[in-house]
Amino acid sequence: MNLLSLFKQPDVVVQDKPFLRWTGGKNWLIPTIKKIVNKIEFNNYHEPFIGGGSVFFSLKTNKKSFISDSNNELINCYRAVKKNPKKILKILSRYKQTEEQYYSLRNEKNGNEFIKAARFIHLNKTSFNGIYRVNLKGEYNVPYGKKNYDFNLLSKLIHSASQQLKNTNVNNSDFNESISNICQGDLVYLDPPYTITHNNNGFVKYNEKLFSYDDQLQLSKFIREIRSKGAYYILSNAHHPEVKKIYNQFNDNVYSLTRGSVIGGNLKSRGKYEEYLFTNII
Ligand SMILES: C[S@@+](CC[C@H](N)C(=O)[O-])C[C@H]1O[C@@H](n2cnc3c(N)ncnc32)[C@H](O)[C@@H]1O
């Protein structure tokens, strides 16, 4: 790693990739989402379940944006990256990519916002599958994933993210709270936790807080409000009859999507629909 590069102002080239790994990340849906978004001119952009932000970063929009999530560590990380990417990279550069380092950071709780953000990023990059999971006490408990990351690439992505976050309002909140920011002509991308299993009607635990059937109903009310404000929405959700029943009430466009050959090795899933996209963009 070139330590000097940490201290000089880099020429930031805005990237279209996120700097975090995130469960339920929507990389594979991006070409479809971009095709839909390209049909409209919109004002502000909103993403109230931001997670790793694969859609937000891929759009590279220069519009004023509002992103939020109920995960406070994730939101602290975005805020710190927005404020001072160099400070975070300086801390990250001191961490070794080893199992010992992983577990010692996992046990650490203290530190300022930048130390917490660096720790969050390092754990995310080297954990098992980049999952974010906490125990009943709210403590992050994902095991080491024997993963390494390329520091230079991460540095490029973090500087780029910082640039993209400049014109972005970043909030730690439940999705319901973001309604007041949404105005006529805005675009809202909604990617709630994937709580419905494919093979039964059960709901699976995803995060600290379960995104329940009632939350799905609440989200459909939220969409009703978006529509009545004259804003655009795109919702991605599990390809499940219950989901269709909840969100089809608006008679908007529905896309059934499959990763098709993108799923390597998992023959059982190949060719099976995985995701619905609902949108009032025609
Ligand atoms: C499927 S992930 C989003 C993934 C994201 N689209 C990406 O590409 O990485 C869902 C996110 O919703 C957040 N979440 C769960 N319940 C929420 C709620 N009630 N309000 C806001 N965010 C919530 C989770 O913390 C998680 O980051």
The ligand as a Gaussian input file, in Angstrom:
#p B3LYP/6-31G(d) Opt

LIG

0 1
 C      -32.194000      -5.578000       1.323000
 S      -31.296000      -4.442000       2.300000
 C      -30.981000      -3.133000       1.165000
 C      -29.871000      -3.508000       0.230000
 C      -29.464000      -2.402000      -0.718000
 N      -30.478000      -2.141000      -1.715000
 C      -28.145000      -2.741000      -1.403000
 O      -28.084000      -2.782000      -2.630000
 O      -27.170000      -3.005000      -0.686000
 C      -32.500000      -3.796000       3.377000
 C      -32.025000      -2.718000       4.349000
 O      -33.162000      -2.236000       5.063000
 C      -32.773000      -1.896000       6.395000
 N      -34.007000      -1.897000       7.214000
 C      -34.647000      -2.928000       7.818000
 N      -35.795000      -2.524000       8.387000
 C      -35.891000      -1.172000       8.155000
 C      -36.860000      -0.171000       8.475000
 N      -37.982000      -0.478000       9.170000
 N      -36.649000       1.108000       8.067000
 C      -35.503000       1.432000       7.382000
 N      -34.548000       0.514000       7.048000
 C      -34.742000      -0.773000       7.407000
 C      -31.736000      -2.937000       6.759000
 O      -30.880000      -2.445000       7.775000
 C      -31.018000      -3.155000       5.409000
 O      -29.873000      -2.353000       5.310000

